Amino acid sequence: MFRLEHPIHLLGWIAIPILLLLFILMIYSRRKTLAGLGNPEILEQMMPRFSNPRLWFKFIFISLAILFLSLSWANPQWGTKREKVKRKSSDVFIALDISNSMNATDIAPSRLERSKKFARKLVEKLEGERVGVIIFAGNAYVHMPLTIDYSAAELFLDSANPSMILTQGTSIKSAVELAELAFEEDNEQYKALIIISDGENHEPQAIERAKEAHEKGMLIYTVGTGTEAGAYVPVNFGGYNDFKRDKSGALVRSVLNEVMLEEIAEAGGGKYYNVTAGDEAILNSLKEKIKEIEKREFEQRMFDEYESYFWIFLIPGLLFLLIEFLISYRRSNIISGRDIFK
């Protein structure tokens, strides 16, 4: 497997077209200046040893030096040993509610931003497990499949926002059903679902669905975000900021439905947490609960040894640099006035 250890150094190649532009401008300016001094043929006789082709040779060799040295600094590597690594882990999906009600600001800066911050910390805590991300509102979608790439999981969580799902609402039932499908078919006892939501569920079947999922081996934990006092839901209509209103025009206050979230967690064999109780306590508890889940073994192939080949490009790069340095702007006296083919 080929890779560049430091690909950022390839940005050095940008210098080549810049140098070419400057070189062309320099030649144009020089010709314009000489034309203003007199007849070009007479000026050429006054500078018999100046060589225009040598300018181009110097430019070509300095460009080749930059090309090869940048590639050398990027350190091309080739995997020399493929090792099969066996890991044991549980599979955990984080289901993040991105419905419009999550924009309420009864928790600063908003329910959604507070939930995303908590979810990122949760991913860090679950290191060693396979983690996936589900986003849901009126429908549910797998935002990122199960992986051990925790940095990617955090990026996917950061990008989550209500505009990703057009159908609004809070369908926890859809999130549970999708999680069941997203887990591998042979995974019957190594899986957990952590739902982060304000609990404004509009489907009474969610509790029954959580119970059915638990009977098939899934553990379901819920994390409530919001307050019982609640807050108005900010919305934007054609660039105009307002708050969500009912059919009569009255403002709609969104409140945390802790009862619903507790019942879903109980039906799913898990536990309910309120995000206002403090991240560290909740994260440690969830980590311990996930650790209790039986782990299963899976094989992961990776390249664990790489051999560097920077020297292949370093040597010609230095050689081109040396040649450019040795090329003079003036014609050599050795061949001046001689026919080198005789």
C-alpha positions in Angstrom: 0.0 0.0 0.0 1.4 3.4 -1.1 1.1 6.5 1.0 2.7 9.9 1.5 3.6 10.5 5.1 3.6 14.3 4.8 1.5 15.2 1.7 1.4 18.8 2.8 4.9 19.3 1.3 3.5 18.7 -2.2 2.2 22.3 -1.9 5.8 23.2 -2.9 4.8 22.4 -6.5 2.7 25.6 -6.5 6.0 27.5 -6.6 6.7 26.1 -10.1 3.9 28.0 -12.0 4.6 31.0 -9.9 8.3 30.9 -10.9 7.3 30.4 -14.6 5.1 33.5 -14.5 7.9 35.6 -12.9 10.4 34.2 -15.3 8.3 35.2 -18.3 7.7 38.6 -16.9 11.4 39.0 -16.3 12.2 38.1 -19.9 9.5 40.4 -21.2 10.8 43.3 -19.1 14.4 42.7 -20.1 13.5 42.7 -23.8 11.5 45.9 -23.4 14.3 47.6 -21.6 16.9 46.5 -24.2 14.6 47.7 -27.0 14.6 51.1 -25.4 18.4 51.2 -25.4 19.0 50.8 -29.1 19.2 48.3 -31.9 18.9 44.7 -30.5 21.4 43.4 -33.0 24.0 45.9 -32.0 23.3 45.2 -28.3 23.8 41.5 -28.9 27.2 42.2 -30.4 28.0 44.2 -27.3 27.1 41.2 -25.1 28.6 38.3 -27.1 28.9 36.0 -24.1 25.3 36.4 -22.8 23.2 33.2 -23.4 19.4 33.3 -23.5 19.0 29.5 -23.7 21.0 29.2 -20.4 18.2 31.2 -18.7 15.7 28.5 -19.7 18.0 25.7 -18.7 18.4 27.2 -15.3 14.7 27.6 -14.9 14.1 24.0 -16.0 16.6 22.6 -13.6 15.3 24.7 -10.6 11.8 23.6 -11.4 12.8 19.9 -11.5 14.7 20.4 -8.2 11.5 21.8 -6.6 9.4 19.0 -8.0 11.7 16.2 -6.7 12.6 17.8 -3.4 8.9 18.5 -2.5 8.1 14.8 -3.3 11.1 13.8 -1.2 9.9 15.9 1.8 6.4 14.3 1.5 8.2 11.0 2.2 6.7 8.4 -0.1 6.2 5.1 1.7 5.2 1.6 0.9 3.6 -0.9 3.3 5.9 -3.8 3.6 4.1 -5.9 6.1 0.4 -6.7 6.2 -0.8 -7.8 9.7 -4.2 -9.2 10.6 -5.3 -7.7 13.9 -8.1 -9.2 15.9 -10.1 -6.8 18.1 -13.0 -7.2 20.5 -15.6 -4.6 20.8 -19.3 -3.8 21.0 -21.3 -1.9 18.4 -22.8 1.4 19.5 -25.0 3.7 17.4 -25.5 7.3 18.6 -28.9 8.5 17.5 -29.0 12.3 17.4 -32.3 14.2 17.3 -32.0 17.1 14.7 -35.6 18.2 14.7 -36.4 21.9 14.8 -37.3 21.7 18.5 -33.6 21.0 19.1 -32.9 24.7 18.2 -34.7 25.8 21.4 -32.3 27.7 23.7 -33.5 26.7 27.1 -30.0 25.0 27.3 -27.2 27.3 26.0 -26.3 27.8 23.3 -29.1 25.5 22.1 -30.3 21.9 22.7 -28.7 20.7 19.4 -25.3 22.3 20.0 -25.3 21.1 23.6 -26.2 17.6 22.3 -23.5 17.6 19.7 -20.9 18.6 22.2 -22.0 15.8 24.5 -22.0 13.3 21.6 -18.4 14.2 20.6 -17.3 13.6 24.2 -19.2 10.3 24.2 -17.3 9.2 21.0 -14.0 9.8 22.8 -15.2 7.9 25.8 -16.2 4.9 23.7 -12.8 4.5 22.2 -12.3 0.8 21.5 -15.9 0.2 20.5 -17.3 0.5 16.9 -19.3 3.7 16.8 -21.9 4.8 14.2 -24.2 7.9 13.9 -27.9 8.0 13.2 -29.7 11.4 12.7 -33.4 11.6 13.0 -36.4 14.0 13.0 -39.6 12.9 11.2 -37.5 10.2 9.5 -34.1 8.6 10.4 -31.0 8.2 8.4 -27.6 6.5 9.0 -25.3 9.5 9.0 -22.2 7.4 9.4 -21.9 3.5 9.6 -20.1 1.7 12.3 -16.4 2.5 12.4 -13.4 2.9 14.7 -12.5 6.1 13.0 -13.5 8.4 15.9 -12.2 11.6 14.2 -14.6 10.9 11.3 -17.5 10.3 13.8 -16.8 13.6 15.4 -16.8 15.4 12.1 -20.1 13.8 11.1 -21.6 14.9 14.4 -20.4 18.5 13.9 -22.1 18.6 10.5 -25.5 17.5 11.7 -28.3 20.1 11.4 -32.1 20.2 11.0 -31.9 21.1 7.2 -30.6 17.5 6.6 -34.1 16.1 7.1 -37.1 17.8 5.4 -39.7 15.8 7.3 -39.9 17.4 10.7 -41.1 15.8 14.0 -39.3 13.5 16.5 -39.7 9.9 15.4 -37.7 8.0 18.0 -39.5 4.9 16.6 -37.8 5.4 13.2 -34.4 5.7 14.9 -34.8 2.4 16.8 -36.0 0.6 13.6 -33.1 2.0 11.6 -30.6 1.0 14.2 -31.9 -2.6 14.1 -31.3 -2.7 10.3 -27.9 -1.0 10.6 -26.5 -3.5 13.0 -25.0 -6.6 11.2 -27.4 -9.5 11.0 -25.3 -11.9 13.0 -25.0 -9.3 15.9 -27.6 -10.4 18.4 -26.0 -9.4 21.7 -23.2 -7.0 21.2 -25.1 -3.8 20.4 -26.4 -0.7 22.0 -28.3 2.4 20.9 -27.8 5.8 22.7 -30.6 8.3 21.8 -30.0 12.0 22.5 -33.2 13.9 22.2 -35.7 16.3 23.8 -38.2 13.5 23.8 -40.9 15.4 21.8 -42.0 12.1 20.3 -45.2 12.1 18.2 -45.5 8.3 17.8 -46.9 6.3 20.7 -45.4 3.1 19.3 -41.8 4.1 20.2 -41.9 2.4 23.6 -43.3 -0.8 22.2 -40.7 -0.7 19.5 -37.9 -0.2 22.0 -39.2 -3.2 23.9 -39.1 -5.4 20.8 -35.6 -4.3 19.9 -34.4 -5.1 23.4 -35.9 -8.6 23.1 -33.7 -9.0 20.0 -30.5 -8.1 22.0 -30.3 -4.3 21.7 -29.7 -2.1 24.8 -31.2 1.4 24.5 -30.1 4.3 26.6 -31.6 7.8 26.4 -30.1 11.2 27.1 -32.5 14.1 27.5 -31.6 17.6 26.4 -33.8 20.5 27.4 -35.7 21.6 30.5 -39.2 21.1 31.9 -39.8 24.9 31.6 -38.9 24.6 27.9 -38.5 27.4 25.4 -39.9 28.7 22.1 -38.6 27.2 18.9 -36.8 29.6 16.6 -37.7 29.2 12.9 -36.8 31.1 9.7 -39.4 31.8 7.0 -37.9 33.2 3.8 -35.1 35.0 5.7 -37.4 36.3 8.4 -36.7 35.0 12.0 -39.7 34.1 14.1 -40.8 31.4 16.5 -42.9 28.3 15.8 -46.6 28.9 16.1 -49.7 26.7 16.1 -52.6 27.0 13.7 -54.1 29.8 15.8 -50.9 31.8 15.6 -50.0 31.2 19.3 -46.3 30.6 20.1 -45.4 26.9 20.7 -43.3 26.1 23.7 -41.2 23.0 23.4 -40.5 21.2 26.7 -38.3 18.2 27.6 -40.4 15.0 27.7 -38.5 13.1 30.4 -41.3 10.6 31.0 -41.2 9.4 27.4 -37.4 9.1 27.4 -37.4 7.2 30.7 -40.0 4.8 29.5 -38.1 4.2 26.2 -34.9 3.5 28.2 -36.7 1.2 30.6 -38.3 -0.7 27.7 -34.9 -1.0 26.0 -33.2 -2.4 29.1 -31.1 0.7 29.5 -31.1 3.9 31.6 -32.2 7.5 31.2 -29.9 10.4 31.8 -30.4 14.2 31.8 -27.6 16.1 30.1 -27.9 18.9 32.7 -26.7 16.4 35.3 -23.1 16.9 34.1 -21.2 15.4 31.2 -18.5 13.6 33.1 -20.9 11.6 35.4 -23.1 10.6 32.5 -20.2 9.7 30.2 -18.5 7.5 32.9 -21.8 5.7 33.6 -22.5 5.1 29.9 -18.9 3.8 29.4 -19.3 1.3 32.3 -22.7 0.2 30.9 -21.2 -0.4 27.4 -18.2 -2.2 28.9 -20.6 -4.7 30.5 -21.9 -5.7 27.1 -20.3 -8.9 25.8 -17.7 -8.1 23.2 -17.3 -10.0 20.0 -14.1 -10.5 18.0 -13.6 -9.2 14.5 -10.6 -9.1 12.2 -9.2 -5.9 10.9 -6.4 -5.8 8.3 -3.9 -3.0 8.4 -0.4 -2.1 7.2 1.6 -1.6 10.4 5.1 -1.2 8.8 6.0 1.2 6.1 9.4 1.7 4.4 10.4 5.2 3.3 11.7 5.9 -0.2 12.3 9.7 0.0 15.9 9.2 -1.0 14.9 8.1 -4.5 13.6 11.6 -5.1 16.1 13.5 -2.8 19.2 12.5 -4.8 18.0 13.7 -8.3 16.5 16.8 -6.6 19.8 17.8 -5.1 21.5 16.9 -8.4 19.2 19.2 -10.4 19.9 21.9 -7.8 23.6 21.5 -8.2 23.4 21.6 -12.0 21.3 24.8 -11.9 23.9 26.4 -9.6 26.8 25.4 -11.9 25.1 26.7 -15.1 26.4 30.2 -15.8 24.4 33.0 -17.5 27.4 33.5 -19.9 28.6 31.3 -22.7 31.6 29.2 -21.9 35.0 30.2 -23.3 35.8 26.6 -24.0 33.3 26.3 -26.8 33.1 30.0 -27.8 33.9 30.4 -31.5 34.5 26.7 -32.0 32.8 24.0 -33.9 32.4 21.3 -31.3 31.5 18.7 -33.9 34.9 18.8 -35.6 
